[in-house]
């Protein structure tokens, strides 16, 4: 079974082809990704209308690129999968429309996929795939969640952010520091030259008996420190503040993840989403989990951001597990707000 997957939830257009043989782990045959970072950089953030228009331009050329890379033809595709939500409504509609129109032309079934489930399952494409059950730390864009995962479609929400997500804390703090877009990677690069102990920044909810997160107070503290520094501040204090900000975010993510492992009694952790590419987070999680005999699994760095591979993979795993059925009516809708905990078995 060959599954062609489309991702268009925000500012990256992704297309991928995954092979799902009976009883075997799905294999990635080829994938292609176009990032809109350069286009949105001038505006300091994603402009939804521009994002949607660019998805239209990129979807079919990327599809041809993927098929050529895999040495396959459109006629070889068995199922077309697409991101149904959550994400930007207009961007989701582009990917959904392209996928369903293509499937209709080929007379193939389609399957809508939850964006976060794609991230959650993406480590199964790595050279060190996890095994069920595990605790998952989802740190993607506006989402920061801890989940217990017992199988495909069998997810229990353990904790989530009550305000800003970790990715938003990175991006908003970077903007306050006058760094470019995207803010998270820019802040992480600047932090390499700073002292993480130079500023005492808060770790909200860290010492509470809860697995929920809160990063809004951290953002406010960063703003306060920047106002104290004043205009024309030299580079070193900015680097120190970037390092302190990253240290605060990473400490919360690491300690909450360890608390979730203790609460569930599980010995396996999966980290997925764009923030999962952060080198400081990976280093500290690896060290902390190694002391406790816990296995940690990540997606390949190239698959941490939004991509079509995770969508095709999620479709393959849901179909293999009998948790979804691809359909041939080719009608579609999108779910800009769609909690992963509310994902129903068989939802197209």
C-alpha positions as CSV (number, residue, x, y, z in Angstrom):
1,X,0.0,0.0,0.0
2,X,1.4,3.4,-1.1
3,X,0.1,6.5,0.8
4,X,0.7,10.0,-0.6
5,X,0.5,12.5,2.2
6,X,0.0,16.3,2.1
7,X,0.7,18.7,5.0
8,X,-0.4,22.4,4.7
9,X,-1.5,23.4,8.2
10,X,0.7,26.6,8.5
11,X,3.8,27.8,6.8
12,X,5.3,24.7,5.3
13,X,4.1,22.7,2.3
14,X,5.0,19.0,2.7
15,X,4.4,16.0,0.4
16,X,5.6,12.5,1.0
17,X,5.1,8.9,-0.1
18,X,5.1,6.1,2.4
19,X,4.9,2.3,1.8
20,X,2.9,0.3,4.3
21,X,3.4,-3.4,3.8
22,X,1.2,-5.8,5.8
23,X,2.4,-6.3,9.3
24,X,5.6,-4.2,8.8
25,X,6.5,-0.7,10.0
26,X,5.7,1.9,7.3
27,X,8.7,3.1,5.2
28,X,9.4,6.6,3.9
29,X,10.1,6.4,0.2
30,X,10.5,10.1,-0.5
31,X,9.4,13.4,0.8
32,X,9.7,17.1,-0.2
33,X,9.2,20.2,1.9
34,X,8.9,23.9,1.1
35,X,9.3,26.4,4.0
36,X,7.7,29.9,3.7
37,X,10.1,31.4,6.3
38,X,11.7,33.8,3.8
39,X,8.3,35.0,2.7
40,X,7.0,35.7,6.2
41,X,10.2,37.0,7.6
42,X,9.5,40.5,6.4
43,X,6.2,40.6,8.5
44,X,7.7,39.0,11.6
45,X,5.2,36.1,11.6
46,X,2.9,34.0,9.4
47,X,0.5,35.9,7.2
48,X,-2.4,33.4,6.7
49,X,-3.5,34.6,3.3
50,X,0.0,34.6,1.9
51,X,0.5,31.1,3.4
52,X,-2.6,29.8,1.7
53,X,-1.6,31.2,-1.7
54,X,1.9,29.8,-1.5
55,X,0.5,26.3,-0.6
56,X,-1.4,26.5,-3.9
57,X,1.8,27.2,-5.9
58,X,3.8,24.5,-4.2
59,X,1.6,21.4,-3.8
60,X,1.7,19.9,-7.3
61,X,5.4,20.6,-8.1
62,X,6.3,19.0,-4.7
63,X,4.1,16.0,-5.6
64,X,5.9,15.5,-8.9
65,X,9.2,15.8,-7.1
66,X,8.3,13.2,-4.5
67,X,7.0,10.7,-7.1
68,X,10.2,11.2,-9.2
69,X,12.3,10.7,-6.1
70,X,10.5,7.4,-5.2
71,X,10.5,6.2,-8.8
72,X,6.7,5.8,-8.8
73,X,3.8,7.2,-10.8
74,X,0.5,8.7,-9.6
75,X,-1.3,5.5,-10.7
76,X,0.7,3.6,-8.1
77,X,-0.8,5.5,-5.2
78,X,-3.4,3.6,-3.2
79,X,-4.5,6.2,-0.6
80,X,-4.2,10.0,-0.4
81,X,-3.9,11.5,3.1
82,X,-4.0,15.1,4.1
83,X,-3.9,17.3,7.3
84,X,-7.5,17.9,8.3
85,X,-6.5,20.0,11.4
86,X,-5.6,21.8,13.6
87,X,-4.0,24.7,11.9
88,X,-4.8,27.8,9.8
89,X,-8.2,27.3,8.1
90,X,-7.3,28.7,4.7
91,X,-4.0,26.7,4.6
92,X,-5.8,23.5,5.7
93,X,-8.4,24.0,2.9
94,X,-5.7,24.2,0.3
95,X,-4.1,20.9,1.2
96,X,-7.4,19.2,1.7
97,X,-8.7,20.4,-1.7
98,X,-5.6,19.3,-3.5
99,X,-5.6,15.9,-1.9
100,X,-9.3,15.2,-2.4
101,X,-9.3,16.5,-6.0
102,X,-6.3,14.3,-6.8
103,X,-7.8,11.3,-5.2
104,X,-11.1,11.9,-7.1
105,X,-9.2,12.1,-10.4
106,X,-7.3,8.8,-9.6
107,X,-10.4,7.1,-8.1
108,X,-8.5,6.5,-4.9
109,X,-9.8,6.8,-1.3
110,X,-8.7,9.7,1.0
111,X,-8.0,10.0,4.7
112,X,-7.9,13.2,6.8
113,X,-5.2,13.1,9.5
114,X,-4.8,15.0,12.8
115,X,-1.7,17.2,12.6
116,X,-0.6,16.4,16.2
117,X,-1.0,12.7,15.7
118,X,1.4,13.1,12.8
119,X,4.0,14.6,15.1
120,X,3.2,12.1,17.8
121,X,3.9,9.1,15.5
122,X,6.8,10.7,13.5
123,X,9.6,9.0,15.6
124,X,8.4,5.7,14.1
125,X,10.2,6.8,10.9
126,X,13.5,7.2,12.8
127,X,16.4,4.7,12.9
128,X,15.4,4.1,16.6
129,X,11.6,3.8,16.6
130,X,9.8,3.6,19.9
131,X,7.5,0.8,21.1
132,X,4.1,1.2,22.8
133,X,3.3,2.2,25.5
134,X,5.1,5.5,26.1
135,X,4.8,9.0,27.4
136,X,4.8,11.7,24.6
137,X,6.0,15.3,25.0
138,X,4.3,17.2,22.1
139,X,6.0,20.6,21.6
140,X,4.7,21.8,18.3
141,X,3.9,25.5,17.6
142,X,1.0,26.5,19.8
143,X,0.8,23.1,21.5
144,X,2.6,21.8,24.5
145,X,1.1,18.5,25.8
146,X,2.0,15.4,27.7
147,X,0.2,12.3,26.6
148,X,0.1,8.7,27.6
149,X,0.2,6.6,24.4
150,X,-0.8,3.0,24.6
151,X,-1.3,2.5,20.8
152,X,-2.4,4.2,17.6
153,X,-5.4,6.2,18.5
154,X,-5.2,5.3,22.2
155,X,-4.2,8.6,23.8
156,X,-4.7,10.0,27.3
157,X,-4.0,13.6,28.0
158,X,-1.8,14.0,31.1
159,X,-1.1,17.7,31.0
160,X,-1.1,20.7,28.6
161,X,-0.4,24.4,28.6
162,X,-2.9,26.7,30.2
163,X,-1.7,29.7,28.3
164,X,1.4,30.1,26.0
165,X,3.0,27.0,24.6
166,X,6.8,26.4,24.7
167,X,7.1,27.3,21.1
168,X,5.2,30.5,21.6
169,X,7.5,31.3,24.6
170,X,10.5,30.9,22.4
171,X,9.1,33.0,19.6
172,X,7.6,35.8,21.7
173,X,10.8,36.1,23.8
174,X,12.8,36.2,20.6
175,X,10.7,39.0,19.2
176,X,11.1,41.0,22.5
177,X,14.9,40.5,22.0
178,X,14.7,41.9,18.5
179,X,15.6,38.6,16.9
180,X,14.4,37.6,13.5
181,X,11.7,35.2,12.4
182,X,11.3,32.3,13.1
183,X,12.2,33.3,16.7
184,X,12.8,30.0,18.4
185,X,15.8,28.9,16.3
186,X,17.2,32.5,16.4
187,X,16.9,32.6,20.2
188,X,18.6,29.2,20.5
189,X,21.5,30.3,18.4
190,X,22.0,33.5,20.5
191,X,21.7,31.5,23.7
192,X,24.9,29.6,22.7
193,X,26.9,32.7,23.6
194,X,25.1,33.5,26.8
195,X,25.2,32.6,30.5
196,X,21.9,30.8,31.5
197,X,22.4,31.8,35.1
198,X,22.7,35.6,34.4
199,X,19.0,36.2,35.0
200,X,16.6,34.6,37.5
201,X,13.6,33.9,35.4
202,X,10.5,32.1,36.6
203,X,9.5,28.5,36.0
204,X,5.7,28.7,36.2
205,X,3.9,25.6,37.7
206,X,7.2,23.8,38.0
207,X,6.8,23.0,41.7
208,X,3.0,22.5,41.6
209,X,1.5,19.0,41.7
210,X,0.3,19.2,38.1
211,X,1.5,18.1,34.7
212,X,0.1,21.3,33.1
213,X,2.4,24.0,31.7
214,X,2.3,27.8,31.8
215,X,4.8,30.1,29.9
216,X,3.0,33.4,29.9
217,X,4.7,34.6,33.1
218,X,8.1,33.8,31.6
219,X,7.3,36.0,28.6
220,X,6.3,38.8,31.0
221,X,9.6,38.4,33.0
222,X,11.6,38.6,29.8
223,X,9.9,41.8,28.8
224,X,10.6,43.3,32.3
225,X,14.3,42.4,32.0
226,X,14.5,44.0,28.5
227,X,12.9,47.2,29.8
228,X,15.5,47.3,32.6
229,X,18.3,46.9,30.1
230,X,17.0,49.8,28.1
231,X,17.8,50.8,24.5
232,X,21.2,50.3,22.9
233,X,22.1,47.4,25.1
234,X,25.2,45.5,24.0
235,X,25.1,42.0,22.7
236,X,26.3,40.1,25.7
237,X,23.3,40.9,28.0
238,X,21.0,39.9,25.2
239,X,22.8,36.6,24.8
240,X,22.6,36.1,28.5
241,X,18.9,36.7,28.5
242,X,18.4,34.4,25.6
243,X,20.3,31.7,27.4
244,X,18.3,32.2,30.6
245,X,15.0,32.1,28.7
246,X,16.0,28.9,27.0
247,X,17.2,27.4,30.2
248,X,13.8,28.2,31.9
249,X,11.8,26.6,29.1
250,X,13.9,23.5,28.9
251,X,14.0,22.9,32.6
252,X,10.2,23.0,32.8
253,X,9.9,20.6,29.8
254,X,12.4,18.2,31.2
255,X,11.1,18.1,34.8
256,X,7.4,17.8,33.7
257,X,8.3,15.0,31.4
258,X,10.1,13.1,34.2
259,X,7.1,13.7,36.4
260,X,4.8,12.2,33.8
261,X,7.0,9.1,33.5
262,X,6.9,8.7,37.3
263,X,3.1,9.2,37.4
264,X,2.5,6.5,34.7
265,X,5.3,4.1,35.6
266,X,6.4,4.0,32.0
267,X,10.1,3.8,30.9
268,X,9.9,5.2,27.4
269,X,9.6,8.9,26.3
270,X,8.8,10.2,22.9
271,X,9.6,13.9,22.1
272,X,7.9,15.3,18.9
273,X,7.3,18.7,17.3
274,X,9.4,21.6,16.2
275,X,10.8,22.4,19.7
276,X,12.0,18.8,19.9
277,X,14.8,19.8,17.6
278,X,16.3,22.1,20.2
279,X,19.7,20.9,21.1
280,X,19.6,22.0,24.7
281,X,16.3,20.2,25.3
282,X,17.7,17.0,23.7
283,X,20.9,17.1,25.7
284,X,19.2,17.6,29.0
285,X,16.5,15.0,28.4
286,X,19.0,12.5,27.3
287,X,21.1,13.0,30.4
288,X,18.2,13.0,32.8
289,X,16.6,9.9,31.3
290,X,19.8,8.0,31.1
291,X,20.2,8.4,34.9
292,X,16.7,6.8,35.3
293,X,17.1,4.1,32.7
294,X,14.4,5.7,30.5
295,X,14.6,5.4,26.7
296,X,14.1,8.6,24.8
297,X,13.0,8.7,21.1
298,X,13.0,11.7,18.7
299,X,12.0,12.1,15.1
300,X,14.9,12.7,12.7
301,X,15.8,16.4,12.9
302,X,14.6,17.0,9.3
303,X,11.1,15.6,10.4
304,X,10.7,17.7,13.6
305,X,9.0,20.6,11.7
306,X,5.7,20.2,9.9
307,X,6.1,17.7,7.0
308,X,4.2,15.4,4.7
309,X,6.0,12.3,5.9
310,X,4.4,12.4,9.3
311,X,0.9,12.7,7.7
312,X,1.4,9.8,5.3
313,X,2.9,7.8,8.2
314,X,0.0,8.5,10.6
315,X,-2.5,7.5,7.8
316,X,-0.5,4.2,7.3
317,X,-0.4,3.4,11.0
318,X,-4.1,4.2,11.5
319,X,-5.1,2.0,8.5
320,X,-2.8,-0.8,9.7
321,X,-4.3,-0.7,13.2
322,X,-7.9,-0.6,12.0
323,X,-8.4,2.8,13.6
324,X,-9.6,4.5,10.4
325,X,-11.1,3.8,7.1
326,X,-10.2,5.7,3.9
327,X,-13.3,6.8,2.0
328,X,-14.1,7.5,-1.7
329,X,-16.7,10.3,-1.5
330,X,-14.0,12.9,-1.7
331,X,-16.0,15.5,0.3
332,X,-13.9,17.2,2.9
333,X,-14.0,19.7,5.8
334,X,-11.2,21.0,8.0
335,X,-10.9,21.4,11.8
336,X,-8.7,24.5,12.7
337,X,-9.3,23.7,16.4
338,X,-9.2,20.0,17.0
339,X,-7.9,18.6,20.4
340,X,-6.0,15.4,20.0
341,X,-7.7,13.9,23.0
342,X,-11.0,14.3,21.1
343,X,-9.8,12.3,18.1
344,X,-12.4,9.7,17.3
345,X,-11.8,6.3,15.9
346,X,-12.8,6.3,12.2
347,X,-12.9,10.0,11.8
348,X,-12.0,10.7,8.1
